Amino acid sequence: MTVTEDAPSNAQQGQLKHLPRLDAVLRMSEVRAAELADGEPIAGENDQTMIINMGPAHPSTHGVLRLMLELDGEIVRRSKPIVGYLHTGMEKTGEALTFLQGPTNVTRMDYAAPLFNELVFSMAVEELLQVEVPERATWIRMLMCELNRISSHLLFMATNGMDLGAVSMMIYGWREREQVLRFFEMVTGLRMNHNYIRPGGVAADLPDGWRDEVLALMDMLPPRLAEYDTLMTGQPLWRNRLQGVGVLSPEEANALSITGPILRSTGVEWDLRKDMPYLAYDQVDFSVVVGTYGDCFDRYAIRLEEIRESINIVNQIVELMPRGDYRIQDAKVTPPPRARIDESMEALIHHFKIFTEGFKVPEGEVYVAVESPRGELGCYLVSDGGSKPFRMHIRGPSFVNLQSLPHMMADSLLADTVAIISSADPILGEVDR
């Protein structure tokens, strides 16, 4: 599926310029910045430029992101994203936690899409264990992740609208996202940071009435998405703010390892659910949404259409959901049923050892990736045969995608900076994990 739009006017006029090399874009003179801070005039061709900070305490950088901007009047000549203000150290923390405790740590990275963090970690552990998850658990994971993709993109719709002056969109996007989070609370007991997807399956089966709740949610969303189209997609003001702004070429995106909606906005049809299927995505029918111009409008339109595609996937999952176990029945990995703990001393001991010592994972290393709402989310795990990861590294798409900002901002207006940052949809918890 291709998102089409009118050709961007300022692109036609040749007003968008891109620096050809990444090092040229990222090269920011700290000496010049210090001299400017001291008030010393700088001789040379760039004596009219000024370096300012945007963030880290700025509402439109979507977190503690600092941007160093070199301005020539209102034109952003160069920019440099500076990260590290959260310094959570989740990867090192993960090496001190057992494999069973891991999901409750990683779920806090991309807090807008926590279930994807839990999924990729659990799949990496299962790969090392060489265990096969029950079919029902696989489909439950798909259901929850696609609902999480919807809620994440709804959050983007809300904040993107607010950033660009469509203030009502913040209320509408939050309203629809709230319905998805209420379903999560019904299933997991929490709205965010669920610790629901765990190695071996999921924490609990779907509750009674889940099917009716999901179908009601899927019936509610399409008319609301049509309202978004009316409010934003077809409006001349909205298009003028986004079309031709923050253009990224396919060559630049591939060179920078950009993934997700930003990559697909350039016309590259790459989605891990299609190209490297995992879970049961090869058993459902859906389209990969791609753009044409690689600008802010394409990135907005792709996420809107991906909500519709996720609705399509969820409806198929509801129809195809199999019966069976929601987690593997391997006593070395899975704790005993809660009811058994009150009846059997052996079950109580088993439960105690699983949750205090964890389970041992064979030696080896593995890399597993899934398609999160922001792109390729990868987990690299190394096991030394113990109950804790020897090494853990997460490929956070938000972190990698920030490399695209200097390219998208080069020679753009300062007024477009907020639109470009918003279109990248960064989550700083995933950047500074």
N, C-alpha and C positions, 0 to 999 in steps of 0.2 A: 504494500500500500504506500502511495506517495502523497505527501502533503504538498499541495500546490498553492501558489500565491502569485500576485502580480510582481513583475520584475521590480526590484528596489530602485527608486529613483536616483538616490545619491550614488548607488553602485554604477548605474548607467552613466552618470556624469563623471565617473572616474575619481570620485572624491575619497574613496577608501583605499588606503595604501597599507601594505604589509611588509614588515621587515623580513628578509629572506632567511635569516639565521637565528636560531634560538639564543646563541650567546650574544648576538648583537642586541636582541630585545632585552635580555636580562642584565646586560652590562650597565650598571648604575654607578656613577662616580661618587664614592664616599668622600673623596677629597673635595669635590665640588659641593657636596651637601654640607660638609663642615665649613667650607668657606662662605657658603650662603648663610649658614647659621650665624657666622661671625660678622655678617654684613659686608664682607669684602667683595668688591666687584670682580667679575670673572671676564677676562678678555677672551675674545674668540668669536666663532660664528654663533654659539649658543648663549651669548651673554644676556639674552632676554628671557631665558627659561628660569623657572622657579621650581624647587622641589618641595612638595608638601606631603604630609601624612594623611591618609584617610583610614580611620580606625586606629587601634583595635576596638575602641569604644564608639562604634558607629552603628546605628540601627539597620542600615542598609548593606552592611557587609555580612549579615547573616551569622554573626558570632564574633569571636575575638580574632578576626582577620585584619591584618594591617597591610595597607597598600601604600607603597612609596611611589608617588606620581611625579613625573617631570613635566611641567606645564609650560607651554608656549602660548600665553594668553589663555584662551579657553580650550586649546587643543592639547590632548594628552600625547606627548611625544613618546615617552617610555613609561613603563610601570613595572613594579617588582612586588609580587606577593611575599609577605613575610609572616611565617607561621611559628607556632611553638608556645603560644601564650596559655594554653590549657595544660600542657605537659602532664597528661594523666598516666602515662607509662603502662598502658593496659597489656601490651605484649610481654613486658617483663613480669608484670603481675601474674599473667597467665601461666608463666613457668613455675610459679609458686603454688598454683592451685591444681587440684586433681583434674583429670579429664572429665569427671562428672560435674565438678564445680565450674568448669570452663564456660559453659553457655551463659551463666549469670554475670560473667565478666565481659565477654565480647558483646552481649546484647546492648551494652551501654555505649558502644562506639557510634554507629549511625543510629541515633535515638529516634529518627523519623521512620526508620525501617529496621527495627530491632530483630524481627524474625529472620531476616536474611543473614544477619550476623550469626545467629544461633544455628541456622541451617548449614552454612558453609563450614563452621567449626565441627559440627556433628558429623557431616559427611566426610571430613578429613579424618576424624577419629575412627569412623566406621571403615574407611579404606585401610587404615593401619590394622584394625582388628580383623579385617576380611570377613565381615558379617553382612548379611543381607537383611535389610529392613522389611518388615511385613508390608504387604501391598496397601493395606488400609492406612498405615502410618505414612506411606509415601504420598497418597492422595490427600490426606489431612494436611501434610506439609505444603503441598501445592495450593490447596484452598486458602490456608492462612497466609501464605506468601503473596498470592495474587490479591487478596484483600488488603494486605499491607502495601502492595504496590499502588493500589487505588488510594489508600489513605495518604501515602507519601506524595503522590502527584496532586491530590486535593490540597495538601499543605502548600505545595509549590504554586498552585493556582491562586490561593489566598494571599500568600506573601508577595508573589510577582505582581498581582493586581495592586496591592497596597503600595509597593515600591514605585509604581508608575502612575499612581494617582487614582486608580479605580478602587476607591476606599471600600465601597460596598462589597467588592469581591472578597475581602478579608472575612466579612461576616458570613457570606454564602459558602465559601470554601471551608471555613471552620465548622459551619453547621453540618455539612455533609460528612466531613471527616469524623465528627463526633459520633455519628451513627455507626461508622465502622469500628471506632474504638469501643463503643458500648458492646458490640458483638465480641470483640477481643476479651473484654472484661467478663462476659458471659462464659467464654470458653476457658480462659487462662486464669481468671481472677484479677487480672491487671490490665490497665489501659496501655502501658508501655513497659519495656524491659521485662519481658514475660518469663524468661527461662522455661519456655514451653517445649521448644524443639530441643531434644537431648540425644546424645549418642544412643542408638538403638531404637529410636522412635520418637514419641511425644510423651509429655508428662501425664496426660489423661485423655480419655476418649472424648469425642464430641458430646455435649450434653443433649438431653431430650429437647426436641423442638428446634434444633439448630437449622434443620433444612428450611422450615418456614421463615425463620429469621433471615437467613441468607437470601432466599427468594424475594422477600419483602424489600430487602436492601437493594437487590438488583433491579427491582421494579421502580424503586424510588429514584435511582440515579440518572437514567437516561433523560427524563424531562428536565432535570436540573442542569445537565450538561448542555442541553439545548438552550437553556437560559444563559449559560456562560457564552455560548456562541453569539447570542443576541447582544449581550452586554459588551463583549470585547471583540470577538473574532472579526466581525464585519464592520466594526466602527472605524472610520477614517483616522480619528485621533490615535487609536490604539495601533493601527497599522503604521502610521507615520512615525510613532515612537520606536517601533521594532523592526520594520522592514529595512534591510540594508545596513543594520547596526550590528556591530560585533561579528563581522563575517569571518568565517574560518574555512579554509580550503580542505578537501579530502587529503591532500598530500601533507599539509601541516598537521592535521588530526592524527594521521597514521604515524608520522615521525615522532609525535609527542606521546604516543600510546594512549590517546584519548579514547574512551569507550562510552557506551550508553547513549542517551538522547543527543549529546553533543556530537558524537561521531555520526550517528544516523542522520542528523540534520544536514550533514555535508553530502548526503546521497549514498553513503556506504551502508549496505544492508548487512549489518553484523549484530547478531543477538545470540548469546550463548544458548538460549532456550531452543533455538532452531539449528544453529551451526554446530553446537556440541551438546546435544540434549542430555539432560539429567532428570532425576525424578521420573515423571511419566509425561513429560511435555511432548514426546513423540507420539502420544496417543490422543492428543487434543488438537483441534484445528484453530489456528489463529494466524494473523498476518503481522509481519514486521513493518512498522511504520517508519518511513524515511522521508527526508526533506529534499530540497533542491538547491537552496542558496547558502545554507550553513549560517544563517543569521539568527537574531534573537526571536524573530517571528516563527521561524521553523522550529526552534527549540520549544517554544510555547505550544505550537500546534501539535507537535509530536506527542508531548505529554498528555494533551487533551485527548488525542486519539488513542493513546495507549490505555487510558482509563476505559474507553469503550471496548478495546480488545481484551482487557482483563475481565470486564463484565462478561464477555463472551466465553472466556475460559472458565470462569467461576460457574456459569450456568451449566457448562459441560461436566465439570467436576461433580456438581450436585447430582446429575443424572447417572454418572458412572461410578460414584463412590462405592467401593466394595465393602463387604463385611469382613470381620476377622479381628486379629489382635492389633492393638495400637502401638505395641512395642515388642521387641524380640523377647523370647522366653528363655534366654540364656542366663542361668543363675549366677555366672561369673560377672555379668555386666548389669543385669536388671535386678533391682531390689524386689523383695517379695510383695505381694498385694498387701495393702494396709490392713485389711481385715485379718490376715494371717498372723500379724504381729501380736494380736491379743490372744491367740490360740496356741502358738507354738514358740517355745524357747529358741529352737533352731532358727526360726524365721526372724525372731528378734535379734539374735546374734548376727545373722546374715545382713539384716538391715543396718545394724550398727557398723559393721565392718565396711560395707559398701560406702556409707556416707562419711565415715571417718578416714578410712585408708584409701578408698577408691578402688578401681580395678586396674590391673596391669595391662599395658598395651605392648605388643611385640616391637622389637627394635625395627627402625626404618624411618624413612622420610617420605613425605607426600605433599603434593600441591593440588588443591581442589578449588574450582572457581564456579560462581553462580552469577546470574544476571540480576543485579540489584537495581532499584529505580535510578541509580546514578551511574551504572556501568558494571564493569567486571570487578566483582568482589572476590578476592582470592585468599586462601588460608594455606600457609606453609607450616607444616608440623614436622618436628623431629622427635622421635621417641628413643630412649635408651633402654627400654624394657621395663621402666618403672611405671608408677601410677600418675606421674606428672609429665607434661611436655618438657623435653630437654631444651628445645627452641621453638618459638612460635613467632611467626611474622604474618601480618595481614596486609594484603594489597588493597588499600582503601581507594575506591575510584574518586572520591572527593579530593584526596591528596594529589593524585596523578592529574586530574582534570584541571587543577588550579594552574598548571603549566600553560594552559591555553589562554589565560587572561591577558598576559602581555601581548600576545598575537592579536587577540580580538580588540584590544584597546588601542593599539598603535595608530596614532594620527586620528583618533576619534575625538568627539566633543566631550568635555568634562560632564555635561548633562547626561551623556549616554553611559557613563561609568556604572551608575546604579543598575540600569537595565541589563548591562552585560554581566555584572556579578550575579544578579538574580537569575539570569538565564542559565548560568552554570549550575545553579541549585546545590551549592556546597553545604555540607554538614561538618562543622568544625570539630565535633566530637570524633569524627572519623579521620579528620586531617591530623589532629594532635593526639592520636590514640596512644 
